[in-house]
Amino acid sequence: MYDVVVIGGGPAGYVAAIKASQLGLNTACVELASDEKGNQKYGGTCLNVGCIPSKSLLDSSHKYFEAQKDFASHGIDLKDLSVNIPSMMKRKDEVVNKLTTGITGLFKANGVEAISGRGKVINENLVEVSNNGDKTSLETKFIILATGSNPIEIPVAKWSENIVDSTGALNFESVPERLGIIGAGVIGLELGSVWSRLGAEVTVIEAMDDFLPIVDKQISKECHREFKKQGLDIHLGSKLTSAKDNGKDVEISYESKGEEHKASFDKLIVAVGRKPNTADISDESFPIELDELGRVQVDDFCKTNYENIYAVGDIVRGPMLAHKGSEEGVMVAERIAGKKARMNYDLVPNVIYTHPEVAWVGKTQQELEDHGVEFKIGSFPFAASGRALAAADSVGSVKVLADKKDDTILGVHVFGPSAADIVQQAVIAMEFGSSAEDIGLTVFSHPTVSEAFHEAALAANNSAIHIGNKRK
């Protein structure tokens, strides 16, 4: 009998399995995905068709864009510049392969048993694994569900050769001249950025009236302005009503402000969100409770309606983020091992890997206003950062929100160079209850773009050095 059986080998599942094994628990991880040779593919959406391949293409396309648009200002002249999509895709695949095979090595190093097939919970202590018609049973004391998520398909735009999900958009064989994207969320903006930089004419159709409503309003306005300047044609308050793939291109209709509009594209990416993989997760005689969105119902410690069954990652409440799922996996493994672990969901950072990047942690200004919290704001533009100017990368700003009473940092929002890394500094500070003054008293290396965080924290107390302060 195993101590722990994990179903799913994505960021939530494989991390949970490794941590459980490190804590002395006899652990197995069941994973369905495999490559064309039949080898298991660990890493889930993130490593295989999400975070990692998209970042590879984002970086490759940004280098091409810089070479095309910015190198001349640095005194670098290039002739006959071109983009080789097959080579770009080959590099992406090599990065993915290196990381996914690395997980197999980590399992061996940590004593996790890798089992190939589809896992299904039969009862509290039994997992059935199906693989090419064969079925085996695994007895276990605890079960961790980590089956991940899939892109949502919408009725008016069914998948086809030219209507694709995010996975399809990572594997175009050439740059589409006209690219349509349904959804101006994280995935839509990142993929739009990739193909726009490589030469596509990109149109984004978004049903919401507000751009990036989950982002602080001031920051989202800066983002909207910059992305439009980069060439993304963004239509807000626009609802897709039909999409027809006629083989050569895709013809769509969408409604905006009561009027019907038409457009045609070579490719159409549908990026309207993801749904949890919870269908057939357990036997009919042993139901695991789901909510109205199909997510597994869990408590604060990711425990399901059964005492010894947990669920983590994309199949439970909260944002579908790899790092959130991984930390849930660690927490659950530690609790199974008898430790009193818990997770601070208030400090899960969010990132959009466009250029400039968008990143944030904690509360937005509108959230604080809605809850009647008195706060103060410190802001610093990258246009005043020596390092950002030297790198010709000075769009955006850092915004710090601090409690008006005790100066505790409540939220940090960044649009600009290395935003993800700057926000990670804020996460660490906020985890220890830092005040804006604490950051202001911290020595930052010069010149760095992270000095903008330092200055924004100083500005929250009218003490910024490199910009003017509010008159008292």
N, C-alpha and C positions, 0 to 999 in steps of 0.2 A: 504493500500500500504506500502511495505517495503521501507526503505531508501537504504538498500544494500542486495542483494542476492549473496552469494558466492556459486559457483558450484565446489565442491571438498573439502574434509575434511582432506587433507594431511597437511604437515608442512606449506606450503604456504597458503592454504585455511583456516585451522582452526585458524591460528594466525591472518590472515586478519580479520576473523569474530569476534574474541575476541577483537582485537584492535578497530574495527569499533564500536562495542557495547560499549566499554569503553569510546569512544568519543561521546556517546549519540545518536548513529544512530540505528534505529530499524533494526536489522540484522537477516537474516536466512542463514543457511548453509545446502546445499543439498549434501548428500553423498550416493553413490550407494552401497558400500561394506557393507556386514553384515556377522555375524557368523552363525554357524549351527542352532542356536536358533532364528535367525531372528533379533538379536540385531545389531544396527549399529556399524561398525568398523571404528573409526576415526584414523587418523595418517598416512594414505596413505602407500606408499611403505616403507618409512623410518621406521615407528614404527612396521609395520606388517611383512614385508618380505625383509627388507633392513638394514638400519643403526643399529637398536637396536638388532634384532635377530643375526645378523652377529657379533656384538660386544660381545654378550653373548657367542657365540661359540668360538670366538677368545680368550676371557678371560679363558673360561673353558679349551680349548685345550692348552693354554699356561701354565696353572697351572699343567696340566698333564705332559707336556713336561719338565717343571722345576723339577717336582718330579722325573721324570725318569732320567734326564740328569744332573741336577745341585745340587740337595739336598745333595748328598754325599760330595761335596766339602764344604758344610756348616756344615758338621758334623751330618747330619740327614740321618739315614739309614732306608730304607723302604723295606718291603718284600711283595711279592705277589701283586705287583701293577697292577691294571687293569683299563680299562676304561668301563664305563657303558653308552652307547649311549642313551638308552631310558631315563635314569635319566637326562642326559645332555640336551636332547631335552625338557623334562618336565620343567626343570628350565628355559630354553629359553622361552618357551610358557608362563610360569607364569610371567616373566618379561614383555613380550609383552602385556599380558592381563591387568596387573596392569597399564601400561601406557596408553593403548587405552581407558580403562574405565575411567581413570583419565581425559581424554579430555571431556567426557560426563559431568563429574562433573564441569569442568571449564566452559563449555557452560552454565550450570545451574547457576553457581555463577556469570557469567557475562551477563546473560540475552540474550544469543544467542538461537534462535529457531532452533532446529535440525529437519531436514526434510529428510526422507528416500526415495531414488529413484534416477533415472538418470535425471540429469538436461540438458535442451536444450534451447538455446536462440531462441526465436521466433521473437522478435523485440527488439528495444532499451529499452523497459520497460516491457517486458514479458518473463518469464521463464516457460517452461513447464516441469513438473516432472512426469515421468512414473515409476510406481511401481506395478509389478505383474498385468499388464494389465490395471490398473487404471491410469488416467491422471488428474492432477490438474494444475492450472495456478497460478503463483505468479506474481503480479504486483510490480514493483520496480523502484526506481529512478536511481539506479546504479547497475551494474553487475560486479562481479569479477570472472574471469575464472581461475580455479586452478585444472585442471583435471589430472595433473601428467603425468607419462610415463610408458612404459612397456619394457621388454627385447626384443631385436631384434632377430627374428628367421631368420636363413640363409637357402637358398634353398638346400644346400648340407648337411645340418644337421637338419632335421625336428625333432621337439620334439617327444619323445617316452618314453618308460619306463626307458631306460638307457641313453638317450640323453636328458639332462635337462637344464633349465635355472637357474639363480641364486636362484630363489625361491625353485626349486627342490633340489638344492645343500644344502639348509638349513634344509632339512628334510630327509636325508639319514637315514635308519634304522640301518645300520651297516657301518663300515669303509671299503670302497672299497680297495682291494689290489692294483689295478692299476687304477689310476685316470688320465684322460686326461682333459685338459682345453684349450679351444680355446679363446685366448685373454689374453695378459699379462698386462692388465690395472689394475685399482684399484680393481674392483670386482674379477677378475681372481686371482690376487696375494693374496687378503685377504682369499678367499675360498681355494686357494691352500695351504696357510699357515695353516688353520684350519685342513684340512684332512691330510696334511703331518705330522704335530705334533702328530696326533692320529695314525699314522702308515702307511698311504697310500704311495705308490710310485707314485709321481706326475710328470707328463710331461706337460709342457706348450708350446703350439704352437702359435707363434705370427707372423703376416704377416709383421709388420714393421721391418725395419733393425735396428733401434735404440731402446734400452730399455728405457721405460718411457720417451719419447721425450718431454713431457710437463714439466718435472722436470729439474732443473739445471744440466748440463752435469756432473759436478764433483760429485754431490750428486747421480745422477743416476748410475754412475760407481761404487760408493761405495755400493749402493743397490744391483746392479746386482751381484757383487762379493759375498756379504753376503748371498743373497738368494740362490745362487748356492751352497754355503758352507752348507746351511741348508738342502740341498737335493732337491731343485726344479730344475728339468731338463728343462731348458728354451731354446727353439729353435727359434731364431730370423730369420726374412726374410723367413718365412715358411708359405705357403698358403694351407689351407685345400681344398682338391679337392673332397673328398667323405667321407661319414660316414654312415655305415650300422649297425643298431641294429639287431642282429640275435637272440635276446632273452636272451642269456647267457652273451654276451659281445658286445662291439662295435668295429668294424673294421674300421680303417680310412686310408686314403691316403693323403699325403701332399707333396707339391713341395717345394724344397729348393735348391737354386743355380743350377737350371736347371735339378735337379734329382728328381725322384719320390721315396718317402719313404712310408713304411707301418708300422702301429702299431695297437695294440689292447688294449682295456681298459674294466674294469668292468663297469665304468660309464664315461660319457663324459659331461663336463659342457661347454655350449656355453655362453661366456661372452664377446661379441663383441660390447657392447654398448646398449643404450636404445633409444626408439623413443617416441615422444610426443603423448599423447592421445588427438588428435584433430579431429578424424573422427566423423562426425555427431554432432559436437559441437554446430552447429546452423542450423536453417531451411534453405533450399535451396534458398528460396526467400530473405534471409537476410544473405548474405555471410560475414564471418569474414575473413579478409585477412591473408593468410598463406605464408610462404616463401618456398623455394625449398626443405627444409627438413621437411616440415609439421608443423613448429612452427608458433605460432601466431605472426604476425608482430606488434611490439609495438615501441613506442618512448622511450626516456630516462626515462620517468616516468611510463612506462608500460601501456600506453594508446593505445588502438587498433584504427582501422579506424573509430570507433564510439566514440563520445565525452564522453559518460557516461559508456563505457564498457572497463574494464581493464583485463589484463591477467598477471599472475605471476607464478613463479616456473619453473618446467621442460618443460612447453609448450612454453617458450619464449627463446630468445637468451641467450647465456652464459652457464656456467657449470651447470650440473644437480646436484646441491647440496642443501640439506635440509635447511641449514642456509641461503643460498642466497635467496631461495624462501620465507622463513619466513620474512626476512628483506624487501623483495619486498612487501609482504603482509602488513607489518606495514606502509611502505611508501605510498602505495596506499590508505589505510584506512585513513591515516592522510591527504592526498591530497583531498580525498572526503570530509573530515570534514573541509576543508578550510585552512589547514596548508600548509606551503611551504616546505614540506619534500623532500629530495632527498637522493640517495644512492651512496656511493663511491664504484663503482665496481672494482676500482684498488686495493682495500684492502680486497678482499674476500679470506680468507684463504682456503687452500686445505690440506687434510690429507689422508694418506693411513695407515690404522690401522694394519699393519703387526707388527712384532717384530724383530728388532727395528721399531718404527714408522717413517714415512716419512711425513714431513709437510713443507709448504712454503707459503710465501705471498709476493706480489710485483713482481719486475722484476727478471728474471734470468740473468746470466752473458751473455749468448748468445744474449738475447734480447737487452741488453745495447750495446753490440758490434755492433749488426746489425743497431742500431739507432744512432751510433756514439757518444754515451754518455761517457764522461770520468768518470771513477769510480775507486774506490780502494776497496780492498778485505781484510776482516779480518776473520780468520778461527781459530777454536779451537777444538781439538779432545777430545772426552769423555774419551779417554785413559789417559788424564791428569786431569780428574775430580775426586776428592777424593770421592764424593758421588756415582758416577757411579762405581768406582772401588770397593767401599764397598758393593755395591749391585750386584757385578759381572755382570754389565750391561754397559760395556764401549765401545761398538762398535759404530762407527759413529762420526759425527762432526757437528758443527754449523758454518754456513757461512753467513757473513754480507757483503752486497754490499752497499757502500755509495758514494754519489756524490763527485768527486774529488775537485770540486770548493767550495762547502759550507758544505760538510760533512753530508748532509741530507741522511737518510737511504732510500735506493731504493728497497731493497729486503732482505729477511731473509730466509735461507734454512737450514732445520735441518733433519738429519738422526740419530736417536738415541733414548734413553729413554725419555719418556714424551715429544716427539717432538711436539705434538699437543698443549700442554699447554705452551711450550716455545714460539712457534710461536704466540700464542694468546697474550703473553706479547708484542711481536713485533708489532702486529696489533694495539694495544692500543697506543704504542709509535709512530708509523707511522701516526696514525690518528691525532695526535697532532703535526706532522711535526718534530719529534725528529731527532737529529743528532746522529752520532755514539758516539760523545763525551758526549752527554747527558746521554746515557746509561752507558758509562764508569764512569760517575760521580754519578751514582745511586748506593745506597747500596743494595746489594743482600745478602740474608740469607746464612750462611755457616754452614754445607755443603749442597748444593742443586745442582741438575743437571742444574738448570737454570743459575748457575754461568757461564756455558759455553757460554751463550749468552752475558753475561757481558764481558768475556774475548775476545770473538770474536769481539765485538764492540771496545774494547781497541786495539786489534790487527790491526784493520782498520787504526789506527793512530800510529802504531808501538809502542804501549804502554802496551802490554799484560804483565801480571806479571808472570803467571805460564807456559809460553812457551817462547821460544826464538823469538825475533822480527827480521824483515828484517833489514839488515844493510843499513843505509842511505848513 
